[in-house]
Amino acid sequence: MRTAKHKVATDRFSLAAVCAGVAVSFLTLAPSVAQAREYPYCIKGEYYESGTGDCSFDTYQQCLATASGRRAYCDVNPFYRFPDDGPAAYPDMRRNFRR
């Protein structure tokens, strides 16, 4: 009888360890807030099909270095809100339309 109880306890411990490992791996692999942020500058040109291009540059100089020697150019990300801009630069787009 002791071996059967020992086996059940070992199986439960193994299952708990696997569940804990899976939970930790999900937390580790989940995208962080820093990865989801918008960047202020975009590279556009022949190799970028979308209208906004590749918006993954913190500085204009980084974008220019990547565009150098290619048929590409840099532009401001139209969806990025610069911290120096006041609230008047981005009017509230939510409006109540009444009929």
Secondary structure, 3 states (H helix, E strand, C coil): CHHHHHHHHHHHHHHHHHHHHHHHHHHHHCCCHHHHCCCCEEEEECCCCCCCCEEEECCHHHHHHHHCCCCEEEEECCCCCCCCCCHHHCCCCCCCCCC
